[in-house]
């Protein structure tokens, strides 16, 4: 402590940000999967929809692995924990 101020812990702040981004990426991935299933029957560009779903999945996997590498502790939702077996 310097002059009565607590040290600002950047690692904790970035870990919280990482957990928030993981939650958001999981929601985006779930939304993309649902959209893909709904739109595959229609007359739309199937490859574009599949690419967007694959991108959302890759983003989630990257963030999740980074959190595991950093041993980040946070509020992991149950739907995130179930996809640990990716």
Kinemage of the C-alpha trace (Angstrom):
@kinemage 1
@onewidth
@group {chain A} dominant
@subgroup {mainchain}
@vectorlist {calphas} color= white
{ca unk a 1} P 0.000 0.000 0.000
{ca unk a 2} L 1.323 3.370 -0.978
{ca unk a 3} L -0.107 6.380 0.833
{ca unk a 4} L -3.096 4.382 2.039
{ca unk a 5} L -4.238 3.272 -1.436
{ca unk a 6} L -4.690 -0.378 -2.304
{ca unk a 7} L -2.782 -1.764 -5.238
{ca unk a 8} L -4.900 -2.127 -8.305
{ca unk a 9} L -4.934 -5.740 -9.403
{ca unk a 10} L -4.958 -5.785 -13.205
{ca unk a 11} L -4.916 -9.556 -13.464
{ca unk a 12} L -8.189 -9.852 -11.543
{ca unk a 13} L -9.801 -7.194 -13.741
{ca unk a 14} L -8.726 -8.914 -16.952
{ca unk a 15} L -9.802 -12.310 -15.621
{ca unk a 16} L -13.278 -10.915 -14.947
{ca unk a 17} L -13.329 -9.429 -18.440
{ca unk a 18} L -12.283 -12.791 -19.889
{ca unk a 19} L -15.072 -14.612 -18.046
{ca unk a 20} L -17.588 -12.050 -19.341
{ca unk a 21} L -16.296 -12.504 -22.905
{ca unk a 22} L -16.568 -16.293 -22.568
{ca unk a 23} L -20.196 -15.991 -21.472
{ca unk a 24} L -20.942 -13.678 -24.397
{ca unk a 25} L -19.144 -15.942 -26.884
{ca unk a 26} L -21.104 -18.976 -25.650
{ca unk a 27} L -24.388 -17.139 -26.070
{ca unk a 28} L -23.325 -16.025 -29.579
{ca unk a 29} L -22.357 -19.586 -30.488
{ca unk a 30} L -25.675 -20.972 -29.232
{ca unk a 31} L -27.545 -18.314 -31.194
{ca unk a 32} L -25.558 -19.123 -34.339
{ca unk a 33} L -26.295 -22.835 -33.941
{ca unk a 34} L -30.011 -22.166 -33.551
{ca unk a 35} L -29.991 -19.828 -36.554
{ca unk a 36} L -28.145 -22.391 -38.637
{ca unk a 37} L -30.689 -25.072 -37.826
{ca unk a 38} L -33.590 -22.747 -38.587
{ca unk a 39} L -32.183 -21.322 -41.818
{ca unk a 40} L -30.836 -24.489 -43.417
{ca unk a 41} L -34.269 -25.309 -44.780
{ca unk a 42} L -34.707 -21.895 -46.414
{ca unk a 43} L -33.283 -20.421 -49.579
{ca unk a 44} L -30.227 -18.764 -48.058
{ca unk a 45} L -26.479 -19.108 -48.468
{ca unk a 46} L -25.818 -22.244 -46.420
{ca unk a 47} L -22.035 -21.896 -46.501
{ca unk a 48} L -22.192 -18.387 -45.059
{ca unk a 49} L -24.362 -19.532 -42.165
{ca unk a 50} L -22.108 -22.514 -41.460
{ca unk a 51} L -19.031 -20.284 -41.593
{ca unk a 52} L -20.567 -17.862 -39.089
{ca unk a 53} L -21.378 -20.754 -36.746
{ca unk a 54} L -17.852 -22.138 -37.085
{ca unk a 55} L -16.398 -18.706 -36.345
{ca unk a 56} L -18.521 -18.336 -33.206
{ca unk a 57} L -17.444 -21.804 -32.047
{ca unk a 58} L -13.763 -21.054 -32.688
{ca unk a 59} L -13.993 -17.783 -30.778
{ca unk a 60} L -15.587 -19.504 -27.784
{ca unk a 61} L -13.032 -22.321 -27.815
{ca unk a 62} L -10.127 -19.868 -27.948
{ca unk a 63} L -11.429 -17.785 -25.035
{ca unk a 64} L -12.246 -20.870 -22.971
{ca unk a 65} L -8.793 -22.376 -23.495
{ca unk a 66} L -7.170 -19.071 -22.597
{ca unk a 67} L -9.144 -18.965 -19.350
{ca unk a 68} L -8.079 -22.515 -18.523
{ca unk a 69} L -4.450 -21.690 -19.311
{ca unk a 70} L -4.578 -18.681 -16.995
{ca unk a 71} L -6.461 -20.720 -14.362
{ca unk a 72} L -9.121 -18.055 -14.242
{ca unk a 73} L -11.713 -18.460 -11.531
{ca unk a 74} L -15.126 -17.061 -12.244
{ca unk a 75} L -18.811 -17.754 -12.419
{ca unk a 76} L -19.016 -20.423 -15.079
{ca unk a 77} L -22.541 -21.098 -16.147
{ca unk a 78} L -23.743 -24.674 -16.444
{ca unk a 79} L -24.084 -24.540 -20.231
{ca unk a 80} L -20.433 -23.454 -20.465
{ca unk a 81} L -19.269 -26.269 -18.223
{ca unk a 82} L -21.050 -28.878 -20.312
{ca unk a 83} L -19.095 -27.856 -23.420
{ca unk a 84} L -15.762 -28.487 -21.676
{ca unk a 85} L -15.503 -31.722 -23.637
{ca unk a 86} L -14.935 -29.941 -26.972
